[in-house]
Amino acid sequence: MRLVKQGAIIFGVTMAGELLYTLLPLPVPAGVYGLFLLLFLLLSGLVKLEQVETAGMFLLDIMAMMFIPATVGIIESKDLLFQVAVPYIIITSLTTVFVMAVTGRTAQFLIGKLSGKKN
């Protein structure tokens, strides 16, 4: 029963994120609203970690299974995928390197700011 209650809290916050998505004219996905709302609730103490921890860990444990339908869809559409494989690989490689570089530089900058050093 505890898992059901915790799941209800998580899904309630998710629904509140969906509501915010429909009400606010910002280009932010509903899931992001829900995550920030849950973060706010946890930091403010309105929701205690113990109230959502077990369900959250369960959802993390089964997350890999959530990718199975998408993987099957990609496999079923392999003919279409082969038509765009080269641009897809190039774009994925370039954006991965870009994201890694920006993340690394941002981390270096923040570490420098927090430690009082200049980069």
Jmol script that loads the backbone (N, CA, C; Angstrom):
load data "model"
ATOM      1  N   MET A   1       0.817  -1.193   0.000  1.00  0.00           N
ATOM      2  CA  MET A   1       0.000   0.000   0.000  1.00  0.00           C
ATOM      3  C   MET A   1       0.864   1.262   0.000  1.00  0.00           C
ATOM      4  N   ARG A   2       2.047   1.164   0.657  1.00  0.00           N
ATOM      5  CA  ARG A   2       2.956   2.308   0.707  1.00  0.00           C
ATOM      6  C   ARG A   2       3.429   2.692  -0.692  1.00  0.00           C
ATOM      7  N   LEU A   3       3.693   1.692  -1.512  1.00  0.00           N
ATOM      8  CA  LEU A   3       4.146   1.949  -2.886  1.00  0.00           C
ATOM      9  C   LEU A   3       3.058   2.656  -3.696  1.00  0.00           C
ATOM     10  N   VAL A   4       1.814   2.289  -3.462  1.00  0.00           N
ATOM     11  CA  VAL A   4       0.704   2.933  -4.162  1.00  0.00           C
ATOM     12  C   VAL A   4       0.596   4.398  -3.739  1.00  0.00           C
ATOM     13  N   LYS A   5       0.730   4.666  -2.455  1.00  0.00           N
ATOM     14  CA  LYS A   5       0.658   6.048  -1.961  1.00  0.00           C
ATOM     15  C   LYS A   5       1.803   6.881  -2.529  1.00  0.00           C
ATOM     16  N   GLN A   6       3.006   6.330  -2.530  1.00  0.00           N
ATOM     17  CA  GLN A   6       4.156   7.049  -3.067  1.00  0.00           C
ATOM     18  C   GLN A   6       4.005   7.286  -4.568  1.00  0.00           C
ATOM     19  N   GLY A   7       3.509   6.267  -5.268  1.00  0.00           N
ATOM     20  CA  GLY A   7       3.259   6.427  -6.700  1.00  0.00           C
ATOM     21  C   GLY A   7       2.221   7.496  -6.969  1.00  0.00           C
ATOM     22  N   ALA A   8       1.206   7.562  -6.116  1.00  0.00           N
ATOM     23  CA  ALA A   8       0.170   8.581  -6.282  1.00  0.00           C
ATOM     24  C   ALA A   8       0.751   9.980  -6.098  1.00  0.00           C
ATOM     25  N   ILE A   9       1.672  10.136  -5.157  1.00  0.00           N
ATOM     26  CA  ILE A   9       2.313  11.443  -4.961  1.00  0.00           C
ATOM     27  C   ILE A   9       3.124  11.817  -6.192  1.00  0.00           C
ATOM     28  N   ILE A  10       3.921  10.877  -6.682  1.00  0.00           N
ATOM     29  CA  ILE A  10       4.757  11.155  -7.855  1.00  0.00           C
ATOM     30  C   ILE A  10       3.894  11.473  -9.068  1.00  0.00           C
ATOM     31  N   PHE A  11       2.873  10.676  -9.289  1.00  0.00           N
ATOM     32  CA  PHE A  11       2.019  10.926 -10.455  1.00  0.00           C
ATOM     33  C   PHE A  11       1.166  12.180 -10.279  1.00  0.00           C
ATOM     34  N   GLY A  12       0.822  12.523  -9.047  1.00  0.00           N
ATOM     35  CA  GLY A  12       0.113  13.774  -8.799  1.00  0.00           C
ATOM     36  C   GLY A  12       0.976  14.977  -9.151  1.00  0.00           C
ATOM     37  N   VAL A  13       2.245  14.905  -8.785  1.00  0.00           N
ATOM     38  CA  VAL A  13       3.176  15.982  -9.139  1.00  0.00           C
ATOM     39  C   VAL A  13       3.355  16.029 -10.658  1.00  0.00           C
ATOM     40  N   THR A  14       3.390  14.862 -11.280  1.00  0.00           N
ATOM     41  CA  THR A  14       3.498  14.812 -12.743  1.00  0.00           C
ATOM     42  C   THR A  14       2.286  15.463 -13.391  1.00  0.00           C
ATOM     43  N   MET A  15       1.105  15.195 -12.862  1.00  0.00           N
ATOM     44  CA  MET A  15      -0.110  15.815 -13.403  1.00  0.00           C
ATOM     45  C   MET A  15      -0.106  17.323 -13.181  1.00  0.00           C
ATOM     46  N   ALA A  16       0.418  17.764 -12.039  1.00  0.00           N
ATOM     47  CA  ALA A  16       0.541  19.205 -11.793  1.00  0.00           C
ATOM     48  C   ALA A  16       1.494  19.823 -12.813  1.00  0.00           C
ATOM     49  N   GLY A  17       2.544  19.096 -13.184  1.00  0.00           N
ATOM     50  CA  GLY A  17       3.450  19.565 -14.230  1.00  0.00           C
ATOM     51  C   GLY A  17       2.743  19.679 -15.573  1.00  0.00           C
ATOM     52  N   GLU A  18       1.882  18.719 -15.868  1.00  0.00           N
ATOM     53  CA  GLU A  18       1.090  18.779 -17.104  1.00  0.00           C
ATOM     54  C   GLU A  18       0.155  19.990 -17.083  1.00  0.00           C
ATOM     55  N   LEU A  19      -0.433  20.263 -15.938  1.00  0.00           N
ATOM     56  CA  LEU A  19      -1.321  21.419 -15.809  1.00  0.00           C
ATOM     57  C   LEU A  19      -0.550  22.726 -16.010  1.00  0.00           C
ATOM     58  N   LEU A  20       0.633  22.810 -15.401  1.00  0.00           N
ATOM     59  CA  LEU A  20       1.464  23.998 -15.586  1.00  0.00           C
ATOM     60  C   LEU A  20       1.846  24.172 -17.056  1.00  0.00           C
ATOM     61  N   TYR A  21       2.104  23.062 -17.716  1.00  0.00           N
ATOM     62  CA  TYR A  21       2.459  23.112 -19.138  1.00  0.00           C
ATOM     63  C   TYR A  21       1.328  23.709 -19.971  1.00  0.00           C
ATOM     64  N   THR A  22       0.099  23.354 -19.636  1.00  0.00           N
ATOM     65  CA  THR A  22      -1.032  23.893 -20.406  1.00  0.00           C
ATOM     66  C   THR A  22      -1.337  25.339 -20.041  1.00  0.00           C
ATOM     67  N   LEU A  23      -1.022  25.744 -18.803  1.00  0.00           N
ATOM     68  CA  LEU A  23      -1.350  27.098 -18.362  1.00  0.00           C
ATOM     69  C   LEU A  23      -0.280  28.129 -18.709  1.00  0.00           C
ATOM     70  N   LEU A  24       0.986  27.737 -18.634  1.00  0.00           N
ATOM     71  CA  LEU A  24       2.071  28.688 -18.864  1.00  0.00           C
ATOM     72  C   LEU A  24       2.509  28.658 -20.327  1.00  0.00           C
ATOM     73  N   PRO A  25       2.696  29.834 -20.933  1.00  0.00           N
ATOM     74  CA  PRO A  25       3.067  29.877 -22.349  1.00  0.00           C
ATOM     75  C   PRO A  25       4.574  29.771 -22.581  1.00  0.00           C
ATOM     76  N   LEU A  26       5.270  28.960 -21.784  1.00  0.00           N
ATOM     77  CA  LEU A  26       6.714  28.814 -21.926  1.00  0.00           C
ATOM     78  C   LEU A  26       7.043  27.537 -22.698  1.00  0.00           C
ATOM     79  N   PRO A  27       8.142  27.541 -23.446  1.00  0.00           N
ATOM     80  CA  PRO A  27       8.513  26.339 -24.215  1.00  0.00           C
ATOM     81  C   PRO A  27       9.272  25.328 -23.353  1.00  0.00           C
ATOM     82  N   VAL A  28       8.639  24.900 -22.279  1.00  0.00           N
ATOM     83  CA  VAL A  28       9.244  23.955 -21.344  1.00  0.00           C
ATOM     84  C   VAL A  28       8.382  22.693 -21.331  1.00  0.00           C
ATOM     85  N   PRO A  29       9.000  21.513 -21.478  1.00  0.00           N
ATOM     86  CA  PRO A  29       8.209  20.275 -21.439  1.00  0.00           C
ATOM     87  C   PRO A  29       7.519  20.073 -20.090  1.00  0.00           C
ATOM     88  N   ALA A  30       6.394  19.404 -20.123  1.00  0.00           N
ATOM     89  CA  ALA A  30       5.622  19.168 -18.903  1.00  0.00           C
ATOM     90  C   ALA A  30       6.417  18.377 -17.875  1.00  0.00           C
ATOM     91  N   GLY A  31       7.237  17.443 -18.333  1.00  0.00           N
ATOM     92  CA  GLY A  31       8.045  16.657 -17.413  1.00  0.00           C
ATOM     93  C   GLY A  31       9.028  17.503 -16.624  1.00  0.00           C
ATOM     94  N   VAL A  32       9.544  18.546 -17.265  1.00  0.00           N
ATOM     95  CA  VAL A  32      10.482  19.431 -16.578  1.00  0.00           C
ATOM     96  C   VAL A  32       9.754  20.215 -15.486  1.00  0.00           C
ATOM     97  N   TYR A  33       8.549  20.674 -15.795  1.00  0.00           N
ATOM     98  CA  TYR A  33       7.741  21.335 -14.765  1.00  0.00           C
ATOM     99  C   TYR A  33       7.541  20.398 -13.578  1.00  0.00           C
ATOM    100  N   GLY A  34       7.201  19.151 -13.856  1.00  0.00           N
ATOM    101  CA  GLY A  34       6.975  18.183 -12.794  1.00  0.00           C
ATOM    102  C   GLY A  34       8.225  17.930 -11.968  1.00  0.00           C
ATOM    103  N   LEU A  35       9.375  17.816 -12.638  1.00  0.00           N
ATOM    104  CA  LEU A  35      10.622  17.583 -11.908  1.00  0.00           C
ATOM    105  C   LEU A  35      10.963  18.756 -11.000  1.00  0.00           C
ATOM    106  N   PHE A  36      10.826  19.980 -11.520  1.00  0.00           N
ATOM    107  CA  PHE A  36      11.127  21.138 -10.693  1.00  0.00           C
ATOM    108  C   PHE A  36      10.111  21.298  -9.561  1.00  0.00           C
ATOM    109  N   LEU A  37       8.875  20.949  -9.832  1.00  0.00           N
ATOM    110  CA  LEU A  37       7.858  21.010  -8.789  1.00  0.00           C
ATOM    111  C   LEU A  37       8.175  20.012  -7.677  1.00  0.00           C
ATOM    112  N   LEU A  38       8.560  18.799  -8.051  1.00  0.00           N
ATOM    113  CA  LEU A  38       8.932  17.802  -7.045  1.00  0.00           C
ATOM    114  C   LEU A  38      10.179  18.238  -6.291  1.00  0.00           C
ATOM    115  N   LEU A  39      11.150  18.814  -6.994  1.00  0.00           N
ATOM    116  CA  LEU A  39      12.343  19.330  -6.324  1.00  0.00           C
ATOM    117  C   LEU A  39      11.969  20.397  -5.309  1.00  0.00           C
ATOM    118  N   PHE A  40      11.110  21.329  -5.697  1.00  0.00           N
ATOM    119  CA  PHE A  40      10.656  22.379  -4.777  1.00  0.00           C
ATOM    120  C   PHE A  40       9.961  21.769  -3.563  1.00  0.00           C
ATOM    121  N   LEU A  41       9.092  20.804  -3.810  1.00  0.00           N
ATOM    122  CA  LEU A  41       8.360  20.176  -2.701  1.00  0.00           C
ATOM    123  C   LEU A  41       9.312  19.454  -1.746  1.00  0.00           C
ATOM    124  N   LEU A  42      10.327  18.806  -2.295  1.00  0.00           N
ATOM    125  CA  LEU A  42      11.293  18.113  -1.450  1.00  0.00           C
ATOM    126  C   LEU A  42      12.165  19.102  -0.675  1.00  0.00           C
ATOM    127  N   LEU A  43      12.623  20.156  -1.340  1.00  0.00           N
ATOM    128  CA  LEU A  43      13.477  21.131  -0.665  1.00  0.00           C
ATOM    129  C   LEU A  43      12.726  21.928   0.398  1.00  0.00           C
ATOM    130  N   SER A  44      11.456  22.189   0.142  1.00  0.00           N
ATOM    131  CA  SER A  44      10.668  22.955   1.105  1.00  0.00           C
ATOM    132  C   SER A  44      10.189  22.099   2.270  1.00  0.00           C
ATOM    133  N   GLY A  45      10.256  20.803   2.122  1.00  0.00           N
ATOM    134  CA  GLY A  45       9.815  19.921   3.191  1.00  0.00           C
ATOM    135  C   GLY A  45       8.337  19.573   3.133  1.00  0.00           C
ATOM    136  N   LEU A  46       7.628  20.100   2.129  1.00  0.00           N
ATOM    137  CA  LEU A  46       6.213  19.751   1.991  1.00  0.00           C
ATOM    138  C   LEU A  46       6.046  18.270   1.675  1.00  0.00           C
ATOM    139  N   VAL A  47       7.004  17.712   0.954  1.00  0.00           N
ATOM    140  CA  VAL A  47       7.054  16.270   0.707  1.00  0.00           C
ATOM    141  C   VAL A  47       8.391  15.790   1.239  1.00  0.00           C
ATOM    142  N   LYS A  48       8.364  14.786   2.064  1.00  0.00           N
ATOM    143  CA  LYS A  48       9.588  14.209   2.615  1.00  0.00           C
ATOM    144  C   LYS A  48      10.102  13.135   1.659  1.00  0.00           C
ATOM    145  N   LEU A  49      11.421  12.969   1.639  1.00  0.00           N
ATOM    146  CA  LEU A  49      12.023  11.976   0.756  1.00  0.00           C
ATOM    147  C   LEU A  49      11.450  10.580   1.015  1.00  0.00           C
ATOM    148  N   GLU A  50      11.194  10.269   2.263  1.00  0.00           N
ATOM    149  CA  GLU A  50      10.654   8.950   2.614  1.00  0.00           C
ATOM    150  C   GLU A  50       9.274   8.722   1.996  1.00  0.00           C
ATOM    151  N   GLN A  51       8.569   9.813   1.666  1.00  0.00           N
ATOM    152  CA  GLN A  51       7.226   9.687   1.098  1.00  0.00           C
ATOM    153  C   GLN A  51       7.246   9.298  -0.381  1.00  0.00           C
ATOM    154  N   VAL A  52       8.403   9.413  -1.039  1.00  0.00           N
ATOM    155  CA  VAL A  52       8.467   9.088  -2.471  1.00  0.00           C
ATOM    156  C   VAL A  52       9.665   8.207  -2.828  1.00  0.00           C
ATOM    157  N   GLU A  53      10.497   7.895  -1.870  1.00  0.00           N
ATOM    158  CA  GLU A  53      11.758   7.210  -2.158  1.00  0.00           C
ATOM    159  C   GLU A  53      11.575   5.814  -2.746  1.00  0.00           C
ATOM    160  N   THR A  54      10.738   5.001  -2.142  1.00  0.00           N
ATOM    161  CA  THR A  54      10.575   3.622  -2.612  1.00  0.00           C
ATOM    162  C   THR A  54      10.012   3.582  -4.028  1.00  0.00           C
ATOM    163  N   ALA A  55       8.986   4.368  -4.288  1.00  0.00           N
ATOM    164  CA  ALA A  55       8.403   4.397  -5.645  1.00  0.00           C
ATOM    165  C   ALA A  55       9.393   4.974  -6.635  1.00  0.00           C
ATOM    166  N   GLY A  56      10.137   5.993  -6.237  1.00  0.00           N
ATOM    167  CA  GLY A  56      11.146   6.572  -7.123  1.00  0.00           C
ATOM    168  C   GLY A  56      12.226   5.568  -7.477  1.00  0.00           C
ATOM    169  N   MET A  57      12.695   4.815  -6.495  1.00  0.00           N
ATOM    170  CA  MET A  57      13.708   3.789  -6.753  1.00  0.00           C
ATOM    171  C   MET A  57      13.146   2.681  -7.646  1.00  0.00           C
ATOM    172  N   PHE A  58      11.889   2.327  -7.438  1.00  0.00           N
ATOM    173  CA  PHE A  58      11.251   1.328  -8.295  1.00  0.00           C
ATOM    174  C   PHE A  58      11.209   1.813  -9.744  1.00  0.00           C
ATOM    175  N   LEU A  59      10.823   3.077  -9.938  1.00  0.00           N
ATOM    176  CA  LEU A  59      10.760   3.622 -11.294  1.00  0.00           C
ATOM    177  C   LEU A  59      12.148   3.673 -11.934  1.00  0.00           C
ATOM    178  N   LEU A  60      13.165   3.981 -11.136  1.00  0.00           N
ATOM    179  CA  LEU A  60      14.528   3.959 -11.668  1.00  0.00           C
ATOM    180  C   LEU A  60      14.959   2.546 -12.039  1.00  0.00           C
ATOM    181  N   ASP A  61      14.562   1.576 -11.229  1.00  0.00           N
ATOM    182  CA  ASP A  61      14.922   0.190 -11.496  1.00  0.00           C
ATOM    183  C   ASP A  61      14.324  -0.334 -12.801  1.00  0.00           C
ATOM    184  N   ILE A  62      13.106   0.090 -13.125  1.00  0.00           N
ATOM    185  CA  ILE A  62      12.450  -0.420 -14.330  1.00  0.00           C
ATOM    186  C   ILE A  62      12.613   0.501 -15.536  1.00  0.00           C
ATOM    187  N   MET A  63      13.413   1.561 -15.379  1.00  0.00           N
ATOM    188  CA  MET A  63      13.539   2.537 -16.467  1.00  0.00           C
ATOM    189  C   MET A  63      14.039   1.901 -17.762  1.00  0.00           C
ATOM    190  N   ALA A  64      14.964   0.971 -17.684  1.00  0.00           N
ATOM    191  CA  ALA A  64      15.494   0.346 -18.894  1.00  0.00           C
ATOM    192  C   ALA A  64      14.386  -0.346 -19.692  1.00  0.00           C
ATOM    193  N   MET A  65      13.413  -0.924 -19.002  1.00  0.00           N
ATOM    194  CA  MET A  65      12.320  -1.601 -19.705  1.00  0.00           C
ATOM    195  C   MET A  65      11.451  -0.622 -20.484  1.00  0.00           C
ATOM    196  N   MET A  66      11.444   0.647 -20.076  1.00  0.00           N
ATOM    197  CA  MET A  66      10.630   1.649 -20.764  1.00  0.00           C
ATOM    198  C   MET A  66      11.171   1.967 -22.159  1.00  0.00           C
ATOM    199  N   PHE A  67      12.431   1.598 -22.420  1.00  0.00           N
ATOM    200  CA  PHE A  67      13.025   1.845 -23.731  1.00  0.00           C
ATOM    201  C   PHE A  67      12.754   0.709 -24.715  1.00  0.00           C
ATOM    202  N   ILE A  68      12.205  -0.399 -24.251  1.00  0.00           N
ATOM    203  CA  ILE A  68      11.959  -1.545 -25.127  1.00  0.00           C
ATOM    204  C   ILE A  68      11.000  -1.196 -26.264  1.00  0.00           C
ATOM    205  N   PRO A  69       9.852  -0.561 -26.024  1.00  0.00           N
ATOM    206  CA  PRO A  69       8.963  -0.230 -27.146  1.00  0.00           C
ATOM    207  C   PRO A  69       9.624   0.692 -28.182  1.00  0.00           C
ATOM    208  N   ALA A  70      10.402   1.658 -27.734  1.00  0.00           N
ATOM    209  CA  ALA A  70      11.087   2.548 -28.679  1.00  0.00           C
ATOM    210  C   ALA A  70      12.110   1.774 -29.490  1.00  0.00           C
ATOM    211  N   THR A  71      12.817   0.853 -28.852  1.00  0.00           N
ATOM    212  CA  THR A  71      13.804   0.046 -29.556  1.00  0.00           C
ATOM    213  C   THR A  71      13.138  -0.856 -30.589  1.00  0.00           C
ATOM    214  N   VAL A  72      12.030  -1.448 -30.224  1.00  0.00           N
ATOM    215  CA  VAL A  72      11.292  -2.287 -31.173  1.00  0.00           C
ATOM    216  C   VAL A  72      10.810  -1.442 -32.351  1.00  0.00           C
ATOM    217  N   GLY A  73      10.346  -0.227 -32.084  1.00  0.00           N
ATOM    218  CA  GLY A  73       9.916   0.668 -33.155  1.00  0.00           C
ATOM    219  C   GLY A  73      11.046   1.007 -34.095  1.00  0.00           C
ATOM    220  N   ILE A  74      12.239   1.218 -33.559  1.00  0.00           N
ATOM    221  CA  ILE A  74      13.399   1.517 -34.403  1.00  0.00           C
ATOM    222  C   ILE A  74      13.768   0.299 -35.240  1.00  0.00           C
ATOM    223  N   ILE A  75      13.733  -0.866 -34.628  1.00  0.00           N
ATOM    224  CA  ILE A  75      14.063  -2.092 -35.364  1.00  0.00           C
ATOM    225  C   ILE A  75      13.054  -2.330 -36.487  1.00  0.00           C
ATOM    226  N   GLU A  76      11.775  -2.068 -36.202  1.00  0.00           N
ATOM    227  CA  GLU A  76      10.743  -2.243 -37.224  1.00  0.00           C
ATOM    228  C   GLU A  76      10.906  -1.240 -38.372  1.00  0.00           C
ATOM    229  N   SER A  77      11.528  -0.105 -38.096  1.00  0.00           N
ATOM    230  CA  SER A  77      11.700   0.929 -39.112  1.00  0.00           C
ATOM    231  C   SER A  77      13.139   1.004 -39.608  1.00  0.00           C
ATOM    232  N   LYS A  78      13.838  -0.119 -39.587  1.00  0.00           N
ATOM    233  CA  LYS A  78      15.255  -0.094 -39.935  1.00  0.00           C
ATOM    234  C   LYS A  78      15.503   0.337 -41.377  1.00  0.00           C
ATOM    235  N   ASP A  79      14.568   0.058 -42.286  1.00  0.00           N
ATOM    236  CA  ASP A  79      14.751   0.502 -43.668  1.00  0.00           C
ATOM    237  C   ASP A  79      14.789   2.029 -43.751  1.00  0.00           C
ATOM    238  N   LEU A  80      13.897   2.679 -43.016  1.00  0.00           N
ATOM    239  CA  LEU A  80      13.907   4.137 -42.982  1.00  0.00           C
ATOM    240  C   LEU A  80      15.155   4.656 -42.280  1.00  0.00           C
ATOM    241  N   LEU A  81      15.590   3.950 -41.251  1.00  0.00           N
ATOM    242  CA  LEU A  81      16.770   4.375 -40.506  1.00  0.00           C
ATOM    243  C   LEU A  81      18.024   4.293 -41.362  1.00  0.00           C
ATOM    244  N   PHE A  82      18.148   3.249 -42.189  1.00  0.00           N
ATOM    245  CA  PHE A  82      19.319   3.115 -43.043  1.00  0.00           C
ATOM    246  C   PHE A  82      19.417   4.256 -44.054  1.00  0.00           C
ATOM    247  N   GLN A  83      18.296   4.808 -44.453  1.00  0.00           N
ATOM    248  CA  GLN A  83      18.297   5.914 -45.412  1.00  0.00           C
ATOM    249  C   GLN A  83      18.919   7.179 -44.822  1.00  0.00           C
ATOM    250  N   VAL A  84      18.828   7.339 -43.526  1.00  0.00           N
ATOM    251  CA  VAL A  84      19.357   8.542 -42.878  1.00  0.00           C
ATOM    252  C   VAL A  84      20.470   8.210 -41.896  1.00  0.00           C
ATOM    253  N   ALA A  85      21.078   7.041 -42.015  1.00  0.00           N
ATOM    254  CA  ALA A  85      22.073   6.586 -41.043  1.00  0.00           C
ATOM    255  C   ALA A  85      23.302   7.485 -40.999  1.00  0.00           C
ATOM    256  N   VAL A  86      23.832   7.846 -42.151  1.00  0.00           N
ATOM    257  CA  VAL A  86      25.064   8.653 -42.168  1.00  0.00           C
ATOM    258  C   VAL A  86      24.836  10.035 -41.554  1.00  0.00           C
ATOM    259  N   PRO A  87      23.811  10.802 -41.995  1.00  0.00           N
ATOM    260  CA  PRO A  87      23.591  12.096 -41.326  1.00  0.00           C
ATOM    261  C   PRO A  87      23.285  11.944 -39.836  1.00  0.00           C
ATOM    262  N   TYR A  88      22.558  10.903 -39.492  1.00  0.00           N
ATOM    263  CA  TYR A  88      22.213  10.668 -38.082  1.00  0.00           C
ATOM    264  C   TYR A  88      23.475  10.441 -37.252  1.00  0.00           C
ATOM    265  N   ILE A  89      24.384   9.628 -37.750  1.00  0.00           N
ATOM    266  CA  ILE A  89      25.628   9.337 -37.020  1.00  0.00           C
ATOM    267  C   ILE A  89      26.489  10.594 -36.907  1.00  0.00           C
ATOM    268  N   ILE A  90      26.570  11.366 -37.985  1.00  0.00           N
ATOM    269  CA  ILE A  90      27.368  12.599 -37.957  1.00  0.00           C
ATOM    270  C   ILE A  90      26.781  13.594 -36.964  1.00  0.00           C
ATOM    271  N   ILE A  91      25.482  13.822 -37.042  1.00  0.00           N
ATOM    272  CA  ILE A  91      24.835  14.777 -36.147  1.00  0.00           C
ATOM    273  C   ILE A  91      24.951  14.322 -34.697  1.00  0.00           C
ATOM    274  N   THR A  92      24.729  13.045 -34.442  1.00  0.00           N
ATOM    275  CA  THR A  92      24.827  12.515 -33.079  1.00  0.00           C
ATOM    276  C   THR A  92      26.242  12.659 -32.539  1.00  0.00           C
ATOM    277  N   SER A  93      27.237  12.359 -33.354  1.00  0.00           N
ATOM    278  CA  SER A  93      28.636  12.471 -32.916  1.00  0.00           C
ATOM    279  C   SER A  93      28.999  13.919 -32.609  1.00  0.00           C
ATOM    280  N   LEU A  94      28.659  14.830 -33.521  1.00  0.00           N
ATOM    281  CA  LEU A  94      29.002  16.238 -33.321  1.00  0.00           C
ATOM    282  C   LEU A  94      28.299  16.831 -32.096  1.00  0.00           C
ATOM    283  N   THR A  95      27.029  16.549 -31.953  1.00  0.00           N
ATOM    284  CA  THR A  95      26.311  17.117 -30.810  1.00  0.00           C
ATOM    285  C   THR A  95      26.775  16.494 -29.494  1.00  0.00           C
ATOM    286  N   THR A  96      27.177  15.230 -29.508  1.00  0.00           N
ATOM    287  CA  THR A  96      27.703  14.605 -28.292  1.00  0.00           C
ATOM    288  C   THR A  96      28.997  15.285 -27.864  1.00  0.00           C
ATOM    289  N   VAL A  97      29.895  15.502 -28.820  1.00  0.00           N
ATOM    290  CA  VAL A  97      31.152  16.185 -28.509  1.00  0.00           C
ATOM    291  C   VAL A  97      30.870  17.606 -28.016  1.00  0.00           C
ATOM    292  N   PHE A  98      29.945  18.305 -28.661  1.00  0.00           N
ATOM    293  CA  PHE A  98      29.598  19.667 -28.261  1.00  0.00           C
ATOM    294  C   PHE A  98      29.051  19.701 -26.835  1.00  0.00           C
ATOM    295  N   VAL A  99      28.126  18.812 -26.531  1.00  0.00           N
ATOM    296  CA  VAL A  99      27.531  18.777 -25.187  1.00  0.00           C
ATOM    297  C   VAL A  99      28.591  18.437 -24.148  1.00  0.00           C
ATOM    298  N   MET A 100      29.475  17.499 -24.454  1.00  0.00           N
ATOM    299  CA  MET A 100      30.538  17.150 -23.509  1.00  0.00           C
ATOM    300  C   MET A 100      31.462  18.335 -23.268  1.00  0.00           C
ATOM    301  N   ALA A 101      31.815  19.067 -24.330  1.00  0.00           N
ATOM    302  CA  ALA A 101      32.708  20.219 -24.191  1.00  0.00           C
ATOM    303  C   ALA A 101      32.051  21.325 -23.377  1.00  0.00           C
ATOM    304  N   VAL A 102      30.800  21.635 -23.675  1.00  0.00           N
ATOM    305  CA  VAL A 102      30.103  22.687 -22.936  1.00  0.00           C
ATOM    306  C   VAL A 102      29.920  22.284 -21.472  1.00  0.00           C
ATOM    307  N   THR A 103      29.583  21.047 -21.223  1.00  0.00           N
ATOM    308  CA  THR A 103      29.419  20.574 -19.851  1.00  0.00           C
ATOM    309  C   THR A 103      30.740  20.642 -19.094  1.00  0.00           C
ATOM    310  N   GLY A 104      31.815  20.215 -19.730  1.00  0.00           N
ATOM    311  CA  GLY A 104      33.133  20.268 -19.093  1.00  0.00           C
ATOM    312  C   GLY A 104      33.555  21.686 -18.768  1.00  0.00           C
ATOM    313  N   ARG A 105      33.395  22.603 -19.727  1.00  0.00           N
ATOM    314  CA  ARG A 105      33.765  24.005 -19.500  1.00  0.00           C
ATOM    315  C   ARG A 105      32.890  24.634 -18.414  1.00  0.00           C
ATOM    316  N   THR A 106      31.618  24.304 -18.415  1.00  0.00           N
ATOM    317  CA  THR A 106      30.723  24.831 -17.383  1.00  0.00           C
ATOM    318  C   THR A 106      31.137  24.314 -16.010  1.00  0.00           C
ATOM    319  N   ALA A 107      31.457  23.029 -15.922  1.00  0.00           N
ATOM    320  CA  ALA A 107      31.899  22.452 -14.649  1.00  0.00           C
ATOM    321  C   ALA A 107      33.192  23.107 -14.186  1.00  0.00           C
ATOM    322  N   GLN A 108      34.146  23.311 -15.102  1.00  0.00           N
ATOM    323  CA  GLN A 108      35.393  23.969 -14.736  1.00  0.00           C
ATOM    324  C   GLN A 108      35.133  25.389 -14.234  1.00  0.00           C
ATOM    325  N   PHE A 109      34.268  26.096 -14.918  1.00  0.00           N
ATOM    326  CA  PHE A 109      33.935  27.460 -14.517  1.00  0.00           C
ATOM    327  C   PHE A 109      33.322  27.492 -13.121  1.00  0.00           C
ATOM    328  N   LEU A 110      32.356  26.607 -12.886  1.00  0.00           N
ATOM    329  CA  LEU A 110      31.692  26.581 -11.580  1.00  0.00           C
ATOM    330  C   LEU A 110      32.636  26.148 -10.474  1.00  0.00           C
ATOM    331  N   ILE A 111      33.502  25.177 -10.740  1.00  0.00           N
ATOM    332  CA  ILE A 111      34.478  24.747  -9.736  1.00  0.00           C
ATOM    333  C   ILE A 111      35.419  25.895  -9.426  1.00  0.00           C
ATOM    334  N   GLY A 112      35.838  26.620 -10.462  1.00  0.00           N
ATOM    335  CA  GLY A 112      36.708  27.775 -10.246  1.00  0.00           C
ATOM    336  C   GLY A 112      36.026  28.853  -9.421  1.00  0.00           C
ATOM    337  N   LYS A 113      34.739  29.117  -9.715  1.00  0.00           N
ATOM    338  CA  LYS A 113      34.004  30.116  -8.948  1.00  0.00           C
ATOM    339  C   LYS A 113      33.837  29.705  -7.497  1.00  0.00           C
ATOM    340  N   LEU A 114      33.527  28.431  -7.289  1.00  0.00           N
ATOM    341  CA  LEU A 114      33.300  27.960  -5.922  1.00  0.00           C
ATOM    342  C   LEU A 114      34.578  27.892  -5.107  1.00  0.00           C
ATOM    343  N   SER A 115      35.699  27.630  -5.767  1.00  0.00           N
ATOM    344  CA  SER A 115      36.963  27.541  -5.027  1.00  0.00           C
ATOM    345  C   SER A 115      37.681  28.887  -4.969  1.00  0.00           C
ATOM    346  N   GLY A 116      37.164  29.902  -5.683  1.00  0.00           N
ATOM    347  CA  GLY A 116      37.744  31.235  -5.646  1.00  0.00           C
ATOM    348  C   GLY A 116      38.845  31.457  -6.656  1.00  0.00           C
ATOM    349  N   LYS A 117      39.095  30.476  -7.528  1.00  0.00           N
ATOM    350  CA  LYS A 117      40.137  30.589  -8.549  1.00  0.00           C
ATOM    351  C   LYS A 117      39.529  31.155  -9.817  1.00  0.00           C
ATOM    352  N   LYS A 118      40.387  31.746 -10.647  1.00  0.00           N
ATOM    353  CA  LYS A 118      39.939  32.218 -11.961  1.00  0.00           C
ATOM    354  C   LYS A 118      40.401  31.249 -13.020  1.00  0.00           C
ATOM    355  N   ASN A 119      39.531  30.983 -14.002  1.00  0.00           N
ATOM    356  CA  ASN A 119      39.900  30.121 -15.139  1.00  0.00           C
ATOM    357  C   ASN A 119      40.150  30.957 -16.360  1.00  0.00           C
TER     358      ASN A 119
END
end "model"
wireframe off; spacefill off
backbone 0.3
color backbone group
